[in-house]
Amino acid sequence: MSVDVVTFGCRLNAFESELIARHAEAAGASDTIVINSCAVTNEAVAQARQTIRKLKRERPAARIVVTGCAAQTQAGMFADMPEVDRVMGNEDKLQLDAWRATAQALAPPRIGIDTSEKVAVSDIMAVTEMAPHLVEGFQRGLPRVFVQVQNGCDHRCTFCIIPFGRGNSRSVPMGAVVDQVRALAARGHAEIVLTGVDLTSYGHDLPGTPKLGRLVKQILRHVPELQRLRISSIDSIEADADLLDALADDARLMPHLHLSLQAGDDLILKRMKRRHSRADAVAFCDHVRLLRPDIALGADLIAGFPTETEDMFVRSLELVEECGLAFLHVFPYSPRPGTPAARMPQVDGAVIRERARRLRAAGEVALRQRLDAEIGCEREVLIESATQGRTEHYLPVAVTGAASGTVQRLKIAGHDESKLLVQSSLSSLGQAGR
């Protein structure tokens, strides 16, 4: 391929990488490597830099373009790297015209290029609207695809640099989203995942200020051929009544939610400038479990936030059991330059790493308990590949003998502590894809 994209970070970046590849190729970029970076932690930025150096050693003739959140917030740092030929902003990377300009800038001869000439990063805070981005080139039959419905964030959590990488919250109009989902369902994609930076802020900038729940209901109503709809990470305090109604009433909305909780201690939540309390988090999890008793819940949690004492940390650790969390995404806190939390009294790095280890260990126990509870159940499994599928609850299943993209009803016989195991091979079960 003339363009290779290396993706770091979130599902939204993964979706956007598909668009980047198509725009870069359409613009005529050749022998180009694009790094679609993440800025959520110092480690993510360091990994991007290490990857750039490694790829340049392996492919010295290739042009290297850096984009994504880290490029948006730290453009100068990447432009100073001799391995980097171009730095593009988060809005620029989605524009065909910007890729045409980049392809032209990267064309030989390139002698004595000044660092400032490498940077093509527009003001992300000036972006107020969001056009729908439908990746026409998604491979037919790919089981799960993403639809971007929202970008940016209006909140200012004290630890987070992402609003400065993504800009303010903006939404794709409902009709455009429904049209995208219908087109993807018609192409044979069994599961659609709605994704965004702050998904539950969807719609505040649109006429009539529809919420995420209304969008979900519109999709389920107007695309009856869609087999499965899933939503990515949400802020539980912003979950609206329509979203909860859809979760309770329509089996096509998958019983799996990933929550942005971050901590289990009220004082730490306040210092993070989060908008929920510990009690809010527990009450939400209890409520959705009443609506959908088999629901699987996951959460983001930060270990070692500034000023966090051992007692405060233990309250986060206990939240795993109190909320019934089966999936944990644990972030060891790292200070992001320019954020208020970076100026707060910091926790020792060794303590942060140990707390992150304890949180991950609690997550492993919780996942095993959930896997244990699945034994003997019949589940609708979306076949992702020749060896793996996922249940409605996003639990991985070891499979053999079924075509990718089909949905199979399988009985769970056990697990290997990471994946569910089915009673027998799919071919012997004789289940037809639906």
N, C-alpha and C positions, 0 to 999 in steps of 0.2 A: 504493500500500500504506500502511496505517496505521502499520506498523513497518518501518524500514529498519535493517539491521545492517551495520556496517563492520568488517571483520575484519583484524586484524594478526597476524603470527606464524605459528605452526605449523599442521600438518594437523589436530591435535587441536582447536585453536581454530576451524578451518573447520567441522569436524563439529559442534562445540558451538554455533556460530552458527545452524545449522539448527534446533537445539532451542530456542535463545533466541527466535528469530523466532516459532515456534509457541506457546511459552508466553506470550510478551508479547501476541500477538494473542488467544489464548484468554482471557487475563486482562482484556482490554478496553483495553489501552493504545492511545492514538490519537495520530497525528501525533508519533511518537516515533522518535528516532534512537539506536541503541545502538552504542557503540564497544566492541568486544571486543578489548582491548588486549594487548600483549606487553611483557614486561619484560626480555627477554634482553640488550638493549643499551640504552645511553643514547639512541642514535639512534631506536630503536623507541618509546621513551617520548616523545621530542620529536616524532616524527611523529604520534603520537596527539594530543598537545596542539595541534599545528598544524591537524590535521584538525578537531578540535572547534571551534576558532575560525573556520575557513573555513566549516564547515557552519552555524554559528550566523549568520554574515553572510548566507549564502544562504537560510536558512530561519529567520528570527528567531522565528517563532511555535512552532517545533518544540521538544519537550522532549528534552533530551539526557541519556542514561544511559550511564555509563562502567562497564565491568566488565572481567574478564580479569585476567591476572597483575599488570599494572602497577597496576590498581585495588586489588587485594588487598594489594600491598606498599607502595603510596604513596597510600592512600585520601585522606589529608588534603590532599595536593597538588592532587588533582583536585577535591575538595570546595571548595577555595578559589577555583577558577575560576568567575567569574560566569556563564559560559556553561553550566555543568553543573548539572543539576537533581537527579541521583541518582547515587550510587556504590554498586555492588553487588559483593559478593565472588564468588570463583570457584565456591564451592559454592552460593551463593545463586542465581546466574544459571541454574542447572539445575533450580530448584524452582518449580513452578507457584504454590504459595502465596506465595513471595517475590515473584513477578511480580504477583500479585493485590494484595499490600500496596504494591508500587511504583506500580501503576496508580492505586490509591486516593490515594497520596501526591501523584501528579502531576496529579490532577484539580483543576480550578479550583474555588474561588479559591485562589491561592497568594501570599499577601502576607507579606513579612517572614520568609521561611524562613531559619532559622539554619543555619550551615554544618554543625554537628553533626547536624542533622536530615536532611541529605542522605545520610548514610552508613548503608548497610545491609550491613555486612561482618562475617560471622561468623568465628570462630576456625577457620582451615583445619586447624590441627594437631590439633584435636579430632575431626576426621572420620576414622573408622576403617573404614567399609564403603563399598562402591560398588555402587549399583544399576545394572542395565543400562539404557541409554538407546537405544531404537530410534526413529529418526526415521521415523515412519510416512508423513510427507509427502514423502519423496524422490520426485522425479518418475519415473514409470514410464519405463523405457527409458534412464535416465541410465546411461552406460556403467560408471562407476566410483563406488563409494560406500565410505564409511568405517564401520568398526565399532570403537567405543571399548572396549577390553578391560582397560585399566589406567589409573591416574592417580597422580600424586604421585611422589616420589622419596625414598629413604632415604639416599642418598649425599650427601656434602657437598663437592663439588668447590669449590676455593677461589675460583673466578671466578663461581660460579653463584648467582643469586638465586631460581631457579625453585622449589626445594623450599619456600621460604617463600611462594610464590604458589600452589603446587599442593598442599602438604601432604605427608604421608607416603604411601608406596606402598600402593595398595589395588587389588584385582583384581575383575573380574566373574566369577562362577562359570562353569565350563566349559559346563555345560548351557545356561545362558542365552545364552552366546555362540553356541553351535551353533544354538540356536533362532533367533537374530537372523539369522545367515548364511543359514539355510534359508529364512526368510521373505523376505529380500532377493533370493535367487536365484530364488525363485518369482515375484517381481515383475519378473523379466527383467533384473536387473543382472548383467552378464557378469563383472565383476571386483570383488572385495571386498578392501579394504585394512585390515589390523589395525593399530590405532594406540593410542598411549599416550605418557606422558611418559618412562618408563624401561621400555620394552617387555619387555626380557629379565629384568626382576625379576618378571614376571608369576607369580602363583600362590603366593608365599611365605606369604601371609596366608590362604590357602584350606585347607580340610581336605585332608590328604594332600600338601600343598605341591607341586602339579603345576607343571611348568615350561612355558615357551612352546612348546617342541617338542611336548609332549604335547597341548597345545591345538590346535596346527596339525594334528597327525595325527588328532585327533578330528574336526575340521572336514572334512578331506579324506575320512575314512572315512564319516562320517554324512551328508554333503551331496554325494553323487556327481554331482548335477546342476550343481554349481558349476563354471564354466568356468575361472576364474582366481582364485588367491589370492595376495596380495602382502603383505609385511610392511614396515612403515615403519622408521625409524631404530632400530638396535640397538647395544648395547654388546658388542663382539666377545668380550671376556673372559668374558661371561656366556652366550654361545651354548652350548646344551646338545646332547648327542648326538642326541636325538630330532629336534631342529630340523635338524641337519646331515644326518641320515638322510632326512628328508622332502625336503630340498633335492636330495639325490642321487637319490632314488627316484621322486618324483612330479612329472611335468612340469607339473601344474597349479599348483604353487608356483613363482612366477615367479623366473627366474634374475637377480635384482637385489637387492643389499643396500646399504643406506646405513649407514655405520659412524660411531660417535662416537669418533673418534681424537684430535682436538684438537691434537696436536703430535707431532713425530718425534724429539724429544730427550729422553733419559731423565731428566735433571735437571729440565727444565721439566715433564715429566709428573709427577714426584714433587712438585714445588711446586704443581702443579694438584690434587694429591691424586687423580690417576687411579689405576686399579687394574691397568693393563697397562703393559708396557714397549714400546719400539720393536720389539724382537725378537718379542714376542707378536703385535703388529699384522702384521708381515711374515709370520710363520708362519701366522696365521689366513688371510690372503689367499691364500697359497700352497696351504693345505689346501682351502679352498672351491673353488679353481680346479681342483684335482685331482678333486673331487667333481662339479663342474659346469663343464667347461672353457670354456663360452661365457659364464659369468657376468659381469655388469657390476657394478662396485663403485664406490660413491661414499663421500664422507666429509666430516664437519665438521672444519675446521681453524681455529685461532685464530692470527692474526698479531700479534706484538708483545706477548705476555704479559709481565708484569713480570719483569725481570732477563734477558730473552732477548737474547743476544748475536747477532752476525751468524752465527757458526759454528753456534749452536743453531738459528737460523732456517733455515740451509741444510739442516740435517738434516730439518726439516719439508718443505722444498722437494723434497728428494730422495725423500721418502717417496711422493710422487705417482707416480713411476716405479717405485719398488721394490715398491709394493703394487698397481700396475696400476690406479690410480684413474681412472675415466672421468668422474665427476661430482664437482665440488668445491662445497661451501658454505663460503665464506670469511668469517670474522668478524674485522674489526679489533677488537682488544681495547679494551674500555671498562670502567673501574672501576665496579662496582655497589656502592652504599653498603651497608655492613654485611657485606660479604664479606671474608675474609682477604686475597685478592689485592689489594684496594683499598688495603691498608696496606703492600704491598710496594713496593720501588723501581720506579718506572714508566719505561717506554720513551717517548722523545720521540714526540709525536703525528705529526710528519712522517715519522719512521722507520716507525711503525706503518702509516701509509697506503701508503708505498712497498712495504713487505713484503706487505701485502694485495694490492697491484697485481701484484707478481711471482707470488704464489700463484695469483691469478686467471688470469694469463697462462699459467702452467704448466697450469692446468685446461683452458684453451681448446685448448692443444696436445694434451693427452691426449684431449679429446673428439673433436677432428678425427681423431686416429689411430684411435679406436674407430669413428667414422663411416666412415673409409676401409676398415676391416676388414669392414664390413657389406656392401660392394659385391659383388654376385653371390650373396648369401645369400637364401634364402627364409625369411620371418618371418611369424609369426602376429600380425597387427596389429589391435588393438582400435580401432575407429573411434569417435573421441570427438566429432567434429563433421563438418560438410560439407567441411572443409579439412584436418583433422589427425587422425591416429591415433597409437598408440604400440605399439612392439614389446613382446615379453615382457621385454626388458631396459630398458624405460621410455624408449627412444630415440624422439624425435618423428619422425613420417613425414608428409610432405605428400601428401594424398589428394584425390580427387574422385569423386563418383558412387556413394557407398555410404551406406546408412542408419546413423545413429548407433546404437551399441550392438551392432553385429555384429562378428564376428571374421573377418578375411579373411587368406588365405594369399597373400602378395605377394612378388615378387622385387625386391630392391633394386638399382637401376641406378646410383645416385650420391648426392650430397648437396650442399647449398649452404652447408656449414660450420656450419649450425645444425640442419637437418632432413634426414632421409633422403628420397630421391626414388625412386619406384617406376618399373618398366619402362614401364608404360603406364597408361591410366586403368583404374579398377576395373571400369567397365562393360564395357570391351572385353576385360578378362581373363575376365569371366564367372564370377567366383568367387561361390559362394553363402555367405551368412552361416551360421555354425554356432551 
